[in-house]
């Protein structure tokens, strides 16, 4: 391996440990730099291909200052970090690194991160196709359920292929209803864990008093009501993948225990002994986790751990080219379920779909097509009911643009009507809106929503 790496780290023990990992993997390691001036001198002398740079260094200059120079010289770099505040994180991200490595370093994480970083850097400069290490197993996956040929979805699938064959943590970002779990399953299918369990957990739907038991399990008699032993989600997913949807909803104390799973590869069931566990974590959220970090609601060290390779899913309004294909896909599915022969969708219905803003994204489109199929008596879908709550041209009936509060009220009302005013459960409005039931109840109360309101106000 001819790749030459420079380590810029002022803590000798950590730098020496990292040097040992790199040399053991066959990398050429430059002299270790403890400050930005030392790093710049070594760069001139030894011409490294990639730099691992700590944010806080000896002297007045930081790793972020060095990163700006590296970017100008087209040298790939990855940040080394133990922890920092949101302001520092924002400044670091602005330099567009190829990743973050979190202390303490684990050999497998380091080597996979380097593979990903080096590949992304070469792709940025048009230097290579995917390496065998990054793209392995990609031909084995079946992506028939992922519908979309738009440029933004092609970019998503490129990233899925890049990270699928590795074992690093992935964070899927996107609005509710964009298909984050489907992407998570695709990542699992591309991995060497594909024959092992895929366990999906909706963190927002777990009752606050049962989250720890659901995730980590408990022993019989460990607390009041624990009449039998429970195997937690992480143990169920051992050797496979655990998908943590809406990870931003996890309480802080559970975030600390999740960090332990990521760092130490072990869990501790309630009332039980510590157990070693081998799972890959794929997380997802519709929240801005950096804002949650700034507000003290999400641990920055956990954010670093799960944000090694983020994948951003675009909202449906940004992938108009995929709407018709998705709609036809759902029509075929629900026509089969309803035992109806439906050949297509009328042009005016297609135009309505293309003009609509789809605030509920793919989930809303699927629900709309399910209703349309149910109401269709002929071979063509001729009508489509849309909430209209987020159309760009939506007005309040008197020519003025609706306020955000009015739009939110309409959107919640629409979801409640679709669920028969049921809030809880898998078929309730909270699940449809991807909100915790208590959060939805709070919004309903604040917006003054009542059944009589729905009768007097058309959606």
C-alpha positions as CSV (number, residue, x, y, z in Angstrom):
1,X,0.0,0.0,0.0
2,X,1.6,3.3,-1.1
3,X,-0.8,5.7,0.6
4,X,1.2,8.0,2.8
5,X,-0.6,9.4,5.9
6,X,0.3,12.3,8.2
7,X,-1.0,12.3,11.8
8,X,-1.4,15.7,13.4
9,X,-2.0,15.1,17.1
10,X,-0.4,16.6,20.2
11,X,-1.2,13.7,22.5
12,X,1.7,11.2,22.1
13,X,-0.1,8.1,23.4
14,X,-3.1,8.6,21.0
15,X,-0.8,9.5,18.1
16,X,1.4,6.5,18.7
17,X,-1.6,4.1,18.9
18,X,-2.9,5.5,15.7
19,X,0.5,5.1,14.0
20,X,0.6,1.5,15.1
21,X,-2.9,0.8,13.5
22,X,-1.9,2.4,10.2
23,X,1.5,0.7,9.9
24,X,-0.1,-2.7,10.8
25,X,-2.5,-2.1,7.8
26,X,0.4,-1.4,5.5
27,X,0.1,2.4,5.3
28,X,3.2,4.6,5.1
29,X,3.2,7.0,8.1
30,X,4.9,10.4,8.1
31,X,6.5,11.9,11.1
32,X,3.9,12.9,13.7
33,X,3.1,16.7,13.9
34,X,2.0,18.3,17.1
35,X,1.2,21.7,15.7
36,X,0.1,23.4,12.5
37,X,3.6,24.8,11.6
38,X,5.1,21.3,12.1
39,X,2.4,19.8,9.9
40,X,2.9,22.3,7.1
41,X,6.7,21.6,7.2
42,X,6.1,17.8,7.0
43,X,3.6,18.3,4.2
44,X,6.3,20.1,2.2
45,X,8.9,17.5,2.9
46,X,7.0,14.2,2.7
47,X,3.9,15.0,0.5
48,X,1.3,12.9,2.3
49,X,-1.8,11.7,0.4
50,X,-4.2,12.0,3.4
51,X,-4.0,13.8,6.8
52,X,-5.6,12.8,10.1
53,X,-5.8,16.0,12.1
54,X,-6.9,16.7,15.6
55,X,-8.9,19.9,16.1
56,X,-7.1,21.1,19.2
57,X,-3.3,21.3,18.9
58,X,-0.2,22.9,20.4
59,X,0.0,26.6,19.7
60,X,-2.5,29.3,18.6
61,X,-3.6,27.5,15.4
62,X,-6.1,24.7,15.3
63,X,-6.7,21.7,13.1
64,X,-9.5,23.7,11.5
65,X,-6.9,26.3,10.4
66,X,-4.8,23.5,8.9
67,X,-7.8,22.0,7.2
68,X,-8.4,25.1,5.2
69,X,-4.9,24.8,3.7
70,X,-5.4,21.1,3.1
71,X,-8.6,21.9,1.2
72,X,-6.8,24.5,-1.0
73,X,-4.0,22.0,-1.8
74,X,-6.5,19.2,-2.6
75,X,-5.2,16.9,0.2
76,X,-7.7,14.6,1.8
77,X,-8.3,14.9,5.5
78,X,-10.2,13.4,8.4
79,X,-10.7,15.1,11.8
80,X,-9.7,13.4,15.0
81,X,-11.9,14.4,17.9
82,X,-12.9,13.4,21.4
83,X,-15.5,16.1,22.0
84,X,-16.2,19.8,21.3
85,X,-19.0,22.3,21.2
86,X,-21.4,23.0,18.4
87,X,-19.6,26.1,17.3
88,X,-16.4,24.1,16.8
89,X,-18.3,21.4,15.1
90,X,-19.9,23.9,12.7
91,X,-16.5,25.4,11.9
92,X,-15.0,22.0,11.3
93,X,-17.8,20.9,9.0
94,X,-17.5,24.1,7.0
95,X,-14.0,22.9,5.8
96,X,-15.8,19.8,4.2
97,X,-13.7,17.0,5.8
98,X,-14.1,13.4,4.6
99,X,-15.1,12.2,8.0
100,X,-14.6,12.3,11.8
101,X,-12.8,9.7,13.8
102,X,-13.8,9.7,17.5
103,X,-11.4,9.0,20.3
104,X,-10.6,6.4,21.6
105,X,-9.7,4.9,18.2
106,X,-10.7,1.3,17.3
107,X,-8.7,-0.3,14.5
108,X,-11.7,-1.4,12.5
109,X,-13.3,2.1,12.6
110,X,-10.0,3.7,11.6
111,X,-9.4,1.5,8.6
112,X,-12.9,1.6,7.3
113,X,-13.0,5.4,7.7
114,X,-9.8,5.7,5.7
115,X,-11.2,3.5,2.9
116,X,-14.3,5.7,2.7
117,X,-12.4,9.0,3.0
118,X,-9.9,8.1,0.3
119,X,-12.6,6.9,-2.1
120,X,-14.7,10.0,-1.6
121,X,-11.7,12.2,-2.2
122,X,-10.8,10.4,-5.4
123,X,-14.4,10.6,-6.6
124,X,-14.4,14.3,-5.9
125,X,-11.5,14.7,-8.3
126,X,-12.6,12.1,-10.9
127,X,-9.7,9.8,-10.2
128,X,-11.3,6.4,-9.7
129,X,-14.2,4.1,-9.7
130,X,-15.3,2.4,-6.4
131,X,-12.6,0.2,-4.9
132,X,-13.2,-3.5,-4.2
133,X,-13.2,-2.9,-0.5
134,X,-15.9,-0.2,-0.6
135,X,-18.1,-1.7,-3.3
136,X,-18.0,-5.3,-2.3
137,X,-21.4,-7.2,-2.1
138,X,-23.2,-4.4,-4.1
139,X,-24.2,-6.8,-6.8
140,X,-25.9,-9.1,-4.3
141,X,-28.5,-6.6,-3.2
142,X,-32.0,-6.3,-4.6
143,X,-33.3,-2.7,-4.8
144,X,-36.6,-3.3,-6.6
145,X,-38.4,-1.6,-3.7
146,X,-36.5,1.6,-4.1
147,X,-38.2,3.5,-6.9
148,X,-36.5,6.5,-8.3
149,X,-34.3,7.6,-11.2
150,X,-34.0,11.3,-10.3
151,X,-30.4,12.7,-9.9
152,X,-30.8,13.2,-6.2
153,X,-31.9,9.5,-5.7
154,X,-29.0,8.3,-7.8
155,X,-26.7,10.2,-5.5
156,X,-28.4,8.5,-2.5
157,X,-27.9,5.1,-4.0
158,X,-24.3,5.8,-4.8
159,X,-23.7,6.6,-1.1
160,X,-25.6,3.4,-0.1
161,X,-23.3,1.4,-2.3
162,X,-20.2,3.1,-0.9
163,X,-21.1,2.4,2.7
164,X,-23.1,-0.8,2.4
165,X,-20.1,-3.2,2.2
166,X,-18.4,-1.7,5.3
167,X,-19.4,-2.0,8.9
168,X,-19.4,1.6,10.1
169,X,-22.3,3.4,11.6
170,X,-24.6,5.3,9.2
171,X,-26.9,8.3,9.9
172,X,-29.8,8.7,7.5
173,X,-31.3,12.2,7.5
174,X,-34.5,13.3,6.0
175,X,-38.1,14.4,6.6
176,X,-40.7,12.1,7.9
177,X,-42.0,9.7,5.2
178,X,-39.0,9.8,2.9
179,X,-38.2,6.1,3.2
180,X,-35.4,6.0,5.7
181,X,-36.1,2.5,6.9
182,X,-36.0,1.2,3.3
183,X,-32.6,2.8,2.8
184,X,-31.4,1.2,6.1
185,X,-32.6,-2.2,4.9
186,X,-30.7,-1.7,1.7
187,X,-27.5,-0.9,3.6
188,X,-28.0,-4.1,5.6
189,X,-28.5,-6.2,2.4
190,X,-25.2,-4.9,1.1
191,X,-23.3,-5.9,4.2
192,X,-21.7,-9.1,5.3
193,X,-24.4,-9.2,7.9
194,X,-27.2,-9.6,5.4
195,X,-28.0,-13.2,6.5
196,X,-28.3,-12.0,10.1
197,X,-31.2,-10.1,11.8
198,X,-32.3,-6.7,10.8
199,X,-34.0,-5.2,13.8
200,X,-35.9,-1.9,13.4
201,X,-36.7,0.3,16.5
202,X,-38.8,3.4,16.4
203,X,-37.4,5.4,19.3
204,X,-40.2,7.9,19.1
205,X,-42.9,5.2,19.7
206,X,-41.3,3.6,22.8
207,X,-42.9,4.5,26.1
208,X,-40.4,6.5,28.2
209,X,-40.5,4.1,31.1
210,X,-39.9,1.1,28.9
211,X,-37.2,2.3,26.5
212,X,-34.2,0.8,28.4
213,X,-36.0,-2.6,28.7
214,X,-37.0,-2.6,25.1
215,X,-33.4,-1.8,23.9
216,X,-31.3,-3.7,26.4
217,X,-33.7,-6.3,27.9
218,X,-34.3,-7.2,31.6
219,X,-34.1,-10.1,33.9
220,X,-37.1,-11.7,35.6
221,X,-38.0,-9.8,38.8
222,X,-35.6,-6.9,38.1
223,X,-38.4,-4.4,38.6
224,X,-42.1,-4.4,39.5
225,X,-44.0,-6.0,36.6
226,X,-41.0,-7.9,35.2
227,X,-42.7,-11.3,35.5
228,X,-40.4,-12.9,32.9
229,X,-37.0,-12.3,31.2
230,X,-37.0,-10.1,28.2
231,X,-34.5,-10.1,25.4
232,X,-33.8,-6.5,24.2
233,X,-33.6,-5.3,20.6
234,X,-29.8,-5.2,20.6
235,X,-29.5,-8.8,21.7
236,X,-32.1,-9.8,19.2
237,X,-30.0,-8.1,16.5
238,X,-26.7,-9.7,17.6
239,X,-24.3,-10.1,14.6
240,X,-26.8,-8.2,12.5
241,X,-28.0,-4.6,12.1
242,X,-30.0,-2.5,14.5
243,X,-31.9,0.4,12.9
244,X,-32.7,3.2,15.3
245,X,-35.3,5.3,13.7
246,X,-35.9,8.8,15.2
247,X,-32.8,8.5,17.3
248,X,-33.2,12.2,18.3
249,X,-36.1,11.2,20.6
250,X,-33.9,9.1,22.9
251,X,-33.5,10.5,26.4
252,X,-30.1,11.6,27.4
253,X,-29.5,8.8,29.9
254,X,-30.3,6.2,27.2
255,X,-28.0,8.1,24.8
256,X,-25.1,7.4,27.2
257,X,-25.9,3.7,27.2
258,X,-26.1,3.7,23.4
259,X,-22.7,5.3,23.3
260,X,-21.4,2.4,25.4
261,X,-22.8,-0.1,22.8
262,X,-20.9,1.8,20.1
263,X,-17.7,2.2,22.0
264,X,-17.4,-1.0,24.1
265,X,-19.6,-3.4,22.1
266,X,-21.5,-4.4,25.2
267,X,-25.0,-4.1,26.8
268,X,-26.2,-4.4,30.3
269,X,-29.8,-5.7,30.7
270,X,-31.8,-4.3,33.7
271,X,-30.9,-6.5,36.6
272,X,-28.5,-8.5,34.6
273,X,-24.8,-8.8,33.8
274,X,-22.8,-7.1,31.1
275,X,-22.9,-8.9,27.7
276,X,-20.7,-8.5,24.7
277,X,-22.7,-7.7,21.6
278,X,-21.8,-7.4,17.9
279,X,-24.2,-5.1,16.0
280,X,-24.0,-2.5,13.3
281,X,-25.9,0.7,14.1
282,X,-27.8,2.5,11.4
283,X,-29.7,5.5,12.8
284,X,-32.2,7.9,11.3
285,X,-33.8,11.2,12.3
286,X,-35.9,14.0,10.9
287,X,-34.4,16.4,13.5
288,X,-31.5,18.7,13.1
289,X,-29.2,16.9,15.6
290,X,-26.7,19.8,15.6
291,X,-29.4,22.1,16.9
292,X,-30.4,19.4,19.4
293,X,-26.7,19.3,20.6
294,X,-26.7,23.1,21.0
295,X,-29.9,22.8,23.0
296,X,-28.4,20.2,25.3
297,X,-30.8,17.5,24.1
298,X,-28.4,15.3,22.3
299,X,-24.8,14.2,23.3
300,X,-22.1,15.6,21.0
301,X,-19.9,12.5,21.5
302,X,-22.8,10.3,20.4
303,X,-23.4,12.6,17.4
304,X,-19.8,12.1,16.3
305,X,-20.1,8.3,16.7
306,X,-23.2,7.9,14.5
307,X,-22.4,10.7,12.0
308,X,-19.4,8.9,10.5
309,X,-21.2,8.5,7.2
310,X,-24.4,10.6,6.8
311,X,-26.9,10.0,4.0
312,X,-29.4,12.7,3.2
313,X,-32.8,11.6,1.8
314,X,-34.4,14.3,-0.3
315,X,-38.1,15.2,0.3
316,X,-40.5,14.1,-2.5
317,X,-41.0,17.7,-3.6
318,X,-37.3,17.7,-4.7
319,X,-37.7,14.5,-6.7
320,X,-40.6,15.4,-9.0
321,X,-39.2,13.0,-11.7
322,X,-39.9,10.1,-9.4
323,X,-43.5,10.9,-8.5
324,X,-45.3,9.2,-11.4
325,X,-43.2,6.1,-11.1
326,X,-43.9,5.9,-7.4
327,X,-47.6,6.5,-7.9
328,X,-47.9,3.7,-10.4
329,X,-45.9,1.4,-8.1
330,X,-48.4,2.0,-5.3
331,X,-51.4,1.7,-7.7
332,X,-50.1,-1.8,-8.7
333,X,-49.7,-2.9,-5.1
334,X,-53.1,-1.7,-3.9
335,X,-55.0,-2.8,-7.0
336,X,-53.6,-6.3,-6.4
337,X,-54.7,-6.1,-2.8
338,X,-58.2,-4.9,-3.8
339,X,-58.4,-7.4,-6.6
340,X,-59.0,-4.7,-9.2
341,X,-57.7,-4.3,-12.7
342,X,-56.3,-0.8,-13.0
343,X,-54.1,0.1,-16.0
344,X,-53.1,3.6,-15.3
345,X,-53.6,7.1,-14.0
346,X,-55.4,9.9,-15.7
347,X,-53.4,12.8,-17.0
348,X,-55.2,15.4,-14.9
349,X,-54.5,13.3,-11.8
350,X,-50.8,13.1,-12.7
351,X,-50.7,16.9,-13.1
352,X,-52.3,17.3,-9.7
353,X,-49.7,15.1,-8.2
354,X,-46.9,17.1,-9.9
355,X,-48.3,20.4,-8.7
356,X,-48.7,19.2,-5.1
357,X,-46.0,19.8,-2.5
358,X,-46.3,16.5,-0.6
359,X,-45.6,17.5,3.0
360,X,-46.0,13.9,4.1
361,X,-43.6,12.7,1.3
362,X,-43.7,9.1,0.1
363,X,-45.9,7.9,2.9
364,X,-48.5,10.5,2.0
365,X,-48.3,9.6,-1.7
366,X,-48.8,5.9,-0.8
367,X,-51.8,6.7,1.4
368,X,-53.2,8.9,-1.4
369,X,-52.9,6.1,-4.0
370,X,-54.3,3.5,-1.6
371,X,-57.4,5.7,-1.2
372,X,-57.6,6.4,-5.0
373,X,-57.5,2.7,-5.8
374,X,-60.2,2.0,-3.2
375,X,-62.5,4.6,-4.9
376,X,-61.7,3.7,-8.5
377,X,-64.3,1.6,-10.3
378,X,-62.8,1.6,-13.8
379,X,-59.4,0.8,-15.3
380,X,-58.0,4.3,-14.7
381,X,-57.5,6.3,-11.6
382,X,-59.6,9.4,-12.3
383,X,-59.6,11.3,-9.0
384,X,-57.3,12.0,-6.2
385,X,-57.9,13.5,-2.8
386,X,-55.1,15.7,-1.4
387,X,-55.0,17.5,1.9
388,X,-53.7,20.7,0.2
389,X,-52.2,21.7,3.5
390,X,-48.8,22.6,2.2
391,X,-49.4,23.7,-1.4
392,X,-47.3,26.7,-2.2
393,X,-50.4,28.5,-3.6
394,X,-52.7,27.4,-0.7
395,X,-54.9,30.3,0.6
396,X,-57.1,30.6,3.6
397,X,-60.2,31.3,1.5
398,X,-59.9,35.1,1.4
399,X,-57.0,35.4,-0.9
400,X,-54.3,35.5,1.8
401,X,-51.5,32.9,2.2
402,X,-52.2,30.6,5.0
403,X,-49.9,30.9,8.1
404,X,-47.7,28.1,9.2
405,X,-50.0,27.6,12.2
406,X,-53.0,27.2,9.9
407,X,-51.1,24.8,7.7
408,X,-50.0,22.8,10.7
409,X,-53.6,22.6,12.0
410,X,-54.8,21.5,8.6
411,X,-52.1,18.8,8.3
412,X,-52.8,17.4,11.8
413,X,-56.6,17.5,11.1
414,X,-56.1,15.6,7.9
415,X,-54.0,12.9,9.6
416,X,-56.6,12.6,12.4
417,X,-59.4,12.2,9.8
418,X,-57.5,9.5,8.0
419,X,-57.0,7.6,11.2
420,X,-60.6,8.0,12.5
421,X,-59.3,10.3,15.2
422,X,-57.2,7.5,16.7
423,X,-54.0,8.9,18.1
424,X,-52.2,5.8,19.6
425,X,-51.0,2.6,18.0
426,X,-49.5,1.6,14.6
427,X,-52.6,2.8,12.7
428,X,-52.9,6.0,14.8
429,X,-52.3,9.6,13.7
430,X,-49.1,9.9,15.9
431,X,-47.5,7.0,13.9
432,X,-48.7,8.5,10.6
433,X,-47.1,11.9,11.5
434,X,-44.1,10.2,13.0
435,X,-44.6,12.0,16.3
436,X,-44.7,10.7,19.9
437,X,-48.4,10.5,21.0
438,X,-47.8,12.9,23.9
439,X,-46.2,15.4,21.4
440,X,-49.2,15.1,19.1
441,X,-51.7,15.6,22.0
442,X,-49.8,18.7,23.1
443,X,-50.0,20.1,19.5
444,X,-53.7,19.3,19.3
445,X,-54.3,21.1,22.6
446,X,-52.2,24.1,21.6
447,X,-53.9,24.4,18.2
448,X,-57.4,24.1,19.7
449,X,-58.2,21.1,17.4
450,X,-61.6,19.5,18.1
451,X,-63.8,17.2,16.0
452,X,-66.3,20.1,15.5
453,X,-63.5,22.2,14.1
454,X,-63.0,19.6,11.4
455,X,-66.7,19.7,10.4
456,X,-66.7,23.4,10.1
457,X,-63.4,23.7,8.2
458,X,-62.8,21.9,5.0
459,X,-59.3,20.5,4.5
